[in-house]
Amino acid sequence: MAIYRIEPHSLRGGVMVPSSKSMGHRMCICAGLSADDCIVDNIALSKDIEATNRCLAGLGVSVTEIRSRHEGRTAFRYCWERRFPSDAVAVDCGESGSTLRFFIPLGALCNVPVTFTGQGKLVSRPLQPYYDIFDTQELRYRTGMNGTLPLTVDGRLKPGGYVLPGDVSSQFISGLLFALPLLDADSTLEVLPPLESASYVELTVSALEQFGIAVEKIDGLHYRIPGNQMYKAPAERVEVEGDWSQAAFWLVAGAIGSRDGLVCRGLNAESLQGDKAVLQILRRMGAIVEEGKDGFTVRPSRLHGCVIDAADCPDLVPVLSVAAAVADGATHIVNAGRLRIKECDRLAAMHSELKKIGAEITEEPDGLLIQGKPEGLAGDTTVDAWNDHRIAMSMAVAALVCKAPIMINGSESVSKSYPEFWKDYDSLKDG
């Protein structure tokens, strides 16, 4: 594992935020399934997006990397003859939970054996909601021990009524929304409350609508999906918007670890991304956030604790726990239990690693209770990234408020979603 040493310092300047990985997955899938050739541009390439492209190729989509119009970004051309493979297929989802859950229903349209493999913690991440559907439809499937990967699906989904729990992962809902329009009759999808991460479902519906797919919302938790639909590219080239979940690291850094502020560029102020909530949360904590023509600027701020409901923005918890660690008073992060089944147990990880550098933090079953230390944290130790990109980046932000150096073990894990993170981090170092 790579170890990244960080001396006490501050940041200054501006950064072009990577494109949204969440929207990147969705745009690539919709473009890949389109009846027309389509280019998806402004992609911040990561291992997760590479996994999605491998799965598209496994379904018979031609995926070609071409030159992007944007410096440091990637573009892909997608071509599909609207025919699923006629022979057995195996696809590697890497460590991408989104890729796996988005593609299982699409694999179940092929009517040939499609095997999904993965790496790391993805192998054991829960898939029971899909298994329940397969059992109900008597669709053949085979798993590893205790329902783990590899998973082989051999059969074809049938149109009809689908029911999913809303408190496991919105990725199951999105996966069905990608596949059901391609069935030969109408379907309905009922989501049992409570629905967590609802904004991610809205991102999926938005991408589908952009590519000509109709999803009718009967009410907040009930959808009707007409069958026999066709994905249609809205233009020859579409672009992926900036990523609010990645911007969160720089926005928090601007508030707690910059000399005169940081500017985040490339963000859509009207985005449907749930992680845009970082703006509201930071402002509630007292952060000075300004929106201008150059982007969003966060000034050095004296933060204060608050209650953070993470039900719809769980990916923000690691870096917000860093902000809380140096805020005045107590911060209570609640409704974050799903973080225990991400790339790592993120609640346990942030509790462990922040405690190492002197934070006063208590781990709860579905959250964290943090008593802030505005004077800063100790440092002078080695922390671990837990093979999780968000833990590594959060600890890099924490290093800004440490009085002594820290070493981050497993710093290479940022490649999962933000391979250029350390380059950007170094470019922002003050002096």
C-alpha positions as CSV (number, residue, x, y, z in Angstrom):
1,M,0.0,0.0,0.0
2,A,1.1,3.6,-0.7
3,I,1.7,5.9,2.2
4,Y,1.2,9.6,1.7
5,R,2.9,12.0,4.2
6,I,1.2,15.3,4.9
7,E,3.0,18.1,6.8
8,P,0.9,20.8,8.5
9,H,-0.1,23.3,5.9
10,S,-3.1,25.2,4.5
11,L,-4.6,25.3,1.0
12,R,-5.4,28.2,-1.3
13,G,-6.6,28.7,-4.9
14,G,-9.1,26.9,-7.0
15,V,-9.9,23.5,-8.3
16,M,-11.9,22.2,-11.3
17,V,-14.2,19.6,-9.6
18,P,-14.3,16.2,-11.3
19,S,-17.4,15.3,-13.2
20,S,-20.1,13.5,-11.3
21,K,-19.4,9.8,-10.9
22,S,-23.1,9.2,-10.2
23,M,-24.2,11.0,-13.3
24,G,-21.3,9.5,-15.3
25,H,-22.6,6.0,-14.6
26,R,-26.1,6.9,-15.6
27,M,-25.2,8.9,-18.8
28,C,-22.8,6.1,-20.0
29,I,-25.5,3.4,-19.5
30,C,-28.2,5.5,-21.2
31,A,-25.8,6.3,-24.1
32,G,-24.7,2.7,-24.4
33,L,-28.3,1.5,-24.6
34,S,-29.3,4.2,-27.1
35,A,-30.4,3.4,-30.6
36,D,-28.1,6.1,-31.9
37,D,-24.4,6.5,-31.6
38,C,-23.6,8.8,-28.7
39,I,-20.5,10.4,-27.2
40,V,-20.4,11.1,-23.4
41,D,-17.8,13.8,-22.7
42,N,-16.3,15.5,-19.6
43,I,-15.8,12.2,-17.8
44,A,-13.3,12.2,-14.9
45,L,-12.1,8.6,-15.5
46,S,-12.1,6.3,-12.5
47,K,-12.0,2.6,-11.8
48,D,-15.8,2.7,-11.2
49,I,-16.5,4.2,-14.6
50,E,-14.2,1.7,-16.2
51,A,-16.2,-1.1,-14.6
52,T,-19.4,0.3,-16.1
53,N,-17.8,0.4,-19.5
54,R,-16.7,-3.2,-19.1
55,C,-20.3,-4.2,-18.3
56,L,-21.6,-2.3,-21.3
57,A,-19.1,-4.0,-23.6
58,G,-20.3,-7.4,-22.1
59,L,-23.8,-6.6,-23.2
60,G,-22.6,-6.0,-26.8
61,V,-22.0,-2.3,-26.7
62,S,-19.0,-0.9,-28.6
63,V,-17.2,1.4,-26.3
64,T,-14.4,3.6,-27.8
65,E,-12.3,6.2,-26.0
66,I,-12.0,9.4,-27.9
67,R,-10.5,12.8,-27.3
68,S,-12.4,15.0,-24.9
69,R,-13.2,18.6,-25.4
70,H,-12.0,19.3,-21.9
71,E,-8.4,19.2,-20.6
72,G,-7.7,16.3,-18.3
73,R,-11.1,14.6,-19.0
74,T,-12.1,11.6,-21.1
75,A,-14.9,11.0,-23.7
76,F,-16.3,7.7,-24.9
77,R,-18.3,6.9,-28.0
78,Y,-21.0,4.3,-27.5
79,C,-22.6,2.2,-30.4
80,W,-25.1,-0.6,-29.9
81,E,-27.0,-2.6,-32.5
82,R,-29.8,-3.3,-30.0
83,R,-28.9,-6.9,-29.6
84,F,-28.0,-8.6,-26.4
85,P,-25.3,-11.3,-26.5
86,S,-26.4,-14.8,-27.6
87,D,-23.7,-16.6,-25.6
88,A,-22.7,-16.7,-22.0
89,V,-21.0,-13.6,-20.7
90,A,-18.8,-12.8,-17.6
91,V,-18.3,-9.2,-16.5
92,D,-16.0,-7.8,-13.8
93,C,-17.6,-5.0,-11.7
94,G,-14.4,-4.2,-9.8
95,E,-15.4,-2.6,-6.5
96,S,-18.2,-0.6,-7.9
97,G,-21.5,-1.2,-6.1
98,S,-23.4,1.1,-8.5
99,T,-22.1,-0.8,-11.5
100,L,-23.1,-4.2,-10.1
101,R,-26.6,-3.2,-9.0
102,F,-27.3,-1.2,-12.1
103,F,-26.4,-4.0,-14.4
104,I,-27.9,-7.1,-12.8
105,P,-31.4,-6.3,-14.2
106,L,-29.9,-5.5,-17.6
107,G,-28.0,-8.8,-17.5
108,A,-31.4,-10.5,-16.7
109,L,-32.7,-9.3,-20.1
110,C,-30.2,-11.4,-22.1
111,N,-31.7,-14.8,-21.6
112,V,-28.2,-16.3,-21.5
113,P,-26.0,-16.9,-18.5
114,V,-24.4,-13.6,-17.4
115,T,-21.9,-13.8,-14.6
116,F,-21.0,-10.8,-12.4
117,T,-17.7,-10.9,-10.5
118,G,-16.2,-8.2,-8.3
119,Q,-13.3,-7.4,-5.9
120,G,-12.9,-6.3,-2.3
121,K,-15.9,-5.8,-0.2
122,L,-18.2,-5.7,-3.3
123,V,-18.1,-9.5,-3.3
124,S,-20.2,-9.6,-0.1
125,R,-22.4,-6.5,-0.4
126,P,-26.1,-7.4,-0.1
127,L,-28.1,-8.3,-3.2
128,Q,-31.1,-10.0,-1.6
129,P,-33.7,-7.6,-3.1
130,Y,-32.8,-8.9,-6.5
131,Y,-32.7,-12.5,-5.3
132,D,-36.3,-12.1,-4.0
133,I,-37.4,-10.9,-7.4
134,F,-35.7,-13.7,-9.2
135,D,-37.3,-16.2,-6.8
136,T,-40.8,-14.7,-7.4
137,Q,-40.3,-14.8,-11.2
138,E,-38.7,-18.3,-11.1
139,L,-35.7,-16.9,-12.9
140,R,-32.6,-19.0,-12.7
141,Y,-29.6,-17.7,-10.8
142,R,-26.5,-19.0,-9.0
143,T,-24.4,-17.3,-6.3
144,G,-21.3,-17.8,-4.3
145,M,-21.4,-18.9,-0.7
146,N,-24.0,-17.1,1.4
147,G,-25.3,-15.1,-1.6
148,T,-22.0,-13.5,-2.5
149,L,-20.4,-13.0,-5.9
150,P,-19.9,-14.5,-8.3
151,L,-23.5,-14.2,-9.4
152,T,-24.8,-15.9,-12.5
153,V,-28.2,-14.8,-13.9
154,D,-29.7,-17.1,-16.5
155,G,-33.2,-16.1,-17.7
156,R,-35.2,-13.1,-18.6
157,L,-37.1,-10.7,-16.5
158,K,-40.9,-10.6,-17.1
159,P,-43.0,-7.4,-17.1
160,G,-45.3,-7.0,-14.2
161,G,-45.4,-5.6,-10.7
162,Y,-42.2,-5.1,-8.8
163,V,-41.7,-4.3,-5.1
164,L,-38.5,-3.2,-3.5
165,P,-37.6,-2.0,0.0
166,G,-36.6,1.6,0.1
167,D,-34.2,1.4,3.0
168,V,-31.5,-0.8,1.6
169,S,-30.0,1.0,-1.4
170,S,-31.5,3.2,-4.1
171,Q,-29.2,1.4,-6.6
172,F,-31.7,-1.5,-6.7
173,I,-34.5,0.9,-7.8
174,S,-32.3,2.5,-10.4
175,G,-31.2,-0.8,-11.8
176,L,-34.8,-1.8,-12.5
177,L,-35.6,1.6,-13.9
178,F,-32.8,1.1,-16.5
179,A,-34.1,-2.4,-17.5
180,L,-37.9,-2.4,-17.3
181,P,-38.5,0.0,-20.2
182,L,-36.9,-2.6,-22.5
183,L,-39.4,-5.3,-21.6
184,D,-42.2,-6.1,-24.0
185,A,-45.1,-4.9,-21.8
186,D,-45.7,-2.4,-19.0
187,S,-44.4,-2.8,-15.4
188,T,-44.9,-1.1,-12.1
189,L,-42.4,-0.5,-9.4
190,E,-43.5,0.1,-5.8
191,V,-40.9,1.2,-3.2
192,L,-41.7,0.4,0.4
193,P,-41.1,3.3,2.7
194,P,-38.9,4.8,4.0
195,L,-37.0,5.6,0.8
196,E,-33.4,6.6,1.5
197,S,-31.2,8.4,-1.0
198,A,-34.3,9.5,-2.9
199,S,-32.2,12.1,-4.8
200,Y,-30.3,9.3,-6.5
201,V,-33.5,7.9,-7.9
202,E,-34.3,11.3,-9.2
203,L,-30.9,11.4,-10.9
204,T,-31.8,8.2,-12.7
205,V,-35.2,9.4,-13.8
206,S,-33.6,12.6,-15.0
207,A,-31.1,10.7,-17.1
208,L,-33.7,8.4,-18.5
209,E,-35.9,11.3,-19.5
210,Q,-33.0,12.9,-21.2
211,F,-32.6,9.8,-23.3
212,G,-36.3,9.6,-24.2
213,I,-37.4,7.0,-21.6
214,A,-40.7,7.7,-19.9
215,V,-41.1,6.8,-16.2
216,E,-44.5,7.8,-14.8
217,K,-44.5,8.6,-11.1
218,I,-47.9,7.5,-9.7
219,D,-47.0,8.9,-6.3
220,G,-43.8,9.5,-4.4
221,L,-43.0,5.8,-4.0
222,H,-44.8,4.2,-6.9
223,Y,-43.8,4.2,-10.6
224,R,-45.3,3.0,-13.9
225,I,-42.8,2.0,-16.6
226,P,-44.2,1.5,-20.1
227,G,-42.6,-1.3,-22.0
228,N,-41.3,-1.5,-25.6
229,Q,-39.4,1.8,-25.2
230,M,-36.2,2.8,-27.0
231,Y,-33.3,4.8,-25.6
232,K,-32.6,7.8,-27.9
233,A,-29.6,10.0,-27.5
234,P,-30.7,13.7,-27.2
235,A,-27.6,14.8,-29.2
236,E,-24.5,13.3,-30.7
237,R,-22.5,14.5,-27.7
238,V,-23.7,14.9,-24.1
239,E,-21.6,16.1,-21.1
240,V,-21.5,15.0,-17.5
241,E,-21.9,17.7,-14.8
242,G,-19.5,18.4,-11.9
243,D,-19.6,16.1,-8.8
244,W,-20.9,17.6,-5.6
245,S,-19.8,14.6,-3.6
246,Q,-16.2,15.3,-4.6
247,A,-16.6,19.0,-4.3
248,A,-17.5,18.4,-0.6
249,F,-13.8,17.6,0.2
250,W,-12.7,21.0,-1.1
251,L,-15.6,22.9,0.4
252,V,-14.9,21.5,3.8
253,A,-11.1,22.2,3.3
254,G,-11.9,25.8,2.4
255,A,-13.8,26.3,5.6
256,I,-11.3,24.6,8.0
257,G,-8.0,24.5,6.2
258,S,-7.5,27.4,3.9
259,R,-5.8,30.7,4.4
260,D,-8.1,32.9,2.3
261,G,-10.6,30.4,0.9
262,L,-10.9,27.8,-1.9
263,V,-12.9,28.1,-5.2
264,C,-14.7,25.0,-6.6
265,R,-15.3,25.3,-10.3
266,G,-17.4,23.2,-12.7
267,L,-20.5,22.7,-10.5
268,N,-24.1,23.0,-11.5
269,A,-26.0,25.1,-9.0
270,E,-29.3,23.6,-10.2
271,S,-28.1,20.0,-9.9
272,L,-30.4,17.2,-8.7
273,Q,-27.4,15.5,-6.9
274,G,-28.3,14.9,-3.3
275,D,-24.8,15.7,-2.2
276,K,-25.4,19.3,-3.1
277,A,-26.8,19.3,0.4
278,V,-23.2,19.9,1.5
279,L,-23.8,23.6,0.8
280,Q,-26.8,23.8,3.1
281,I,-25.1,21.7,5.9
282,L,-21.9,23.8,5.8
283,R,-23.9,27.0,5.9
284,R,-25.9,25.7,8.8
285,M,-22.6,25.0,10.6
286,G,-21.5,28.6,10.0
287,A,-19.4,28.3,6.9
288,I,-19.0,31.4,4.7
289,V,-20.0,30.1,1.2
290,E,-20.2,32.5,-1.8
291,E,-21.5,31.7,-5.3
292,G,-20.0,33.7,-8.1
293,K,-19.3,33.4,-11.8
294,D,-16.1,31.5,-11.1
295,G,-17.7,28.9,-8.9
296,F,-18.4,28.4,-5.2
297,T,-15.9,29.9,-2.8
298,V,-15.7,28.8,0.8
299,R,-13.8,31.2,3.2
300,P,-12.1,30.2,6.4
301,S,-15.0,29.9,8.9
302,R,-15.6,29.3,12.6
303,L,-17.9,26.3,12.5
304,H,-20.4,25.1,15.1
305,G,-21.9,21.7,15.7
306,C,-25.4,20.7,14.6
307,V,-27.5,17.6,13.8
308,I,-26.8,16.2,10.3
309,D,-29.4,13.8,8.9
310,A,-27.5,11.6,6.5
311,A,-30.4,9.6,5.1
312,D,-30.2,11.3,1.7
313,C,-26.5,12.2,1.6
314,P,-24.5,9.3,3.2
315,D,-21.4,9.9,1.1
316,L,-20.9,13.3,2.8
317,V,-20.6,11.8,6.2
318,P,-16.8,11.0,6.2
319,V,-15.7,14.6,5.3
320,L,-18.5,16.3,7.4
321,S,-17.2,14.3,10.4
322,V,-13.9,16.0,9.8
323,A,-15.6,19.4,9.9
324,A,-17.4,18.4,13.0
325,A,-14.2,17.4,14.7
326,V,-13.0,21.0,14.8
327,A,-16.3,22.8,15.2
328,D,-17.6,24.5,18.3
329,G,-19.8,22.2,20.3
330,A,-21.3,18.8,19.5
331,T,-22.4,17.4,16.1
332,H,-24.7,14.4,15.9
333,I,-24.7,12.5,12.6
334,V,-27.9,10.4,12.3
335,N,-29.5,8.0,9.9
336,A,-26.2,6.9,8.5
337,G,-26.4,3.1,9.2
338,R,-26.0,2.2,5.5
339,L,-22.4,3.5,5.6
340,R,-21.6,0.2,7.3
341,I,-22.0,-1.7,3.9
342,K,-20.1,0.7,1.6
343,E,-16.5,0.0,0.4
344,C,-15.8,-0.3,4.1
345,D,-17.7,0.3,7.4
346,R,-17.3,4.1,7.1
347,L,-18.7,4.8,10.5
348,A,-16.2,2.5,12.1
349,A,-13.4,3.9,9.9
350,M,-14.0,7.5,10.6
351,H,-14.4,6.8,14.3
352,S,-11.1,4.8,14.3
353,E,-9.0,7.2,12.2
354,L,-10.2,10.5,13.7
355,K,-9.7,9.2,17.2
356,K,-6.1,8.4,16.3
357,I,-5.4,12.1,15.6
358,G,-7.1,13.3,18.7
359,A,-10.8,13.8,17.8
360,E,-13.4,13.3,20.5
361,I,-15.8,11.0,18.7
362,T,-18.3,8.3,19.7
363,E,-19.6,5.6,17.3
364,E,-23.3,4.8,17.4
365,P,-25.3,2.1,15.6
366,D,-26.4,4.4,12.8
367,G,-24.3,7.5,13.3
368,L,-21.5,9.4,15.0
369,L,-21.5,11.8,18.0
370,I,-18.6,14.3,17.7
371,Q,-17.5,16.9,20.3
372,G,-15.5,19.5,18.3
373,K,-12.1,20.8,19.2
374,P,-11.7,24.2,17.5
375,E,-8.1,24.4,18.5
376,G,-7.3,21.6,16.1
377,L,-6.2,17.9,16.2
378,A,-2.9,16.3,17.2
379,G,-1.7,14.3,14.2
380,D,1.8,12.8,14.5
381,T,0.6,9.3,13.6
382,T,-0.3,7.0,10.7
383,V,-3.9,6.6,9.7
384,D,-5.4,4.0,7.5
385,A,-7.7,4.6,4.4
386,W,-9.4,1.2,4.9
387,N,-9.1,0.8,1.1
388,D,-11.8,3.4,0.7
389,H,-11.4,6.5,-1.4
390,R,-13.7,8.7,0.8
391,I,-11.8,7.8,3.9
392,A,-8.5,8.6,2.3
393,M,-9.7,12.0,1.0
394,S,-11.4,12.8,4.3
395,M,-8.2,12.2,6.2
396,A,-6.3,14.4,3.8
397,V,-8.7,17.2,4.7
398,A,-8.2,16.3,8.4
399,A,-4.5,16.7,8.0
400,L,-5.1,20.5,7.4
401,V,-6.1,20.9,11.0
402,C,-3.4,18.7,12.6
403,K,-0.6,20.2,14.5
404,A,1.9,17.5,13.4
405,P,2.3,15.4,10.3
406,I,0.2,12.4,9.5
407,M,0.8,9.5,7.1
408,I,-2.1,8.1,5.2
409,N,-1.7,4.3,4.5
410,G,-3.6,3.2,1.4
411,S,-3.6,6.6,-0.2
412,E,-3.9,4.9,-3.7
413,S,-7.5,4.1,-2.9
414,V,-8.5,7.5,-4.3
415,S,-8.2,6.0,-7.8
416,K,-11.6,4.4,-7.4
417,S,-13.4,7.7,-7.9
418,Y,-10.8,10.6,-8.1
419,P,-7.4,9.5,-9.5
420,E,-6.2,13.1,-9.7
421,F,-7.0,13.9,-6.1
422,W,-3.4,14.0,-4.8
423,K,-2.3,16.1,-7.8
424,D,-5.1,18.6,-7.1
425,Y,-4.3,18.5,-3.4
426,D,-0.6,19.3,-4.0
427,S,-1.4,22.1,-6.4
428,L,-3.5,23.8,-3.7
429,K,-0.8,23.7,-1.0
430,D,-0.2,27.2,0.3
431,G,3.5,28.0,-0.2
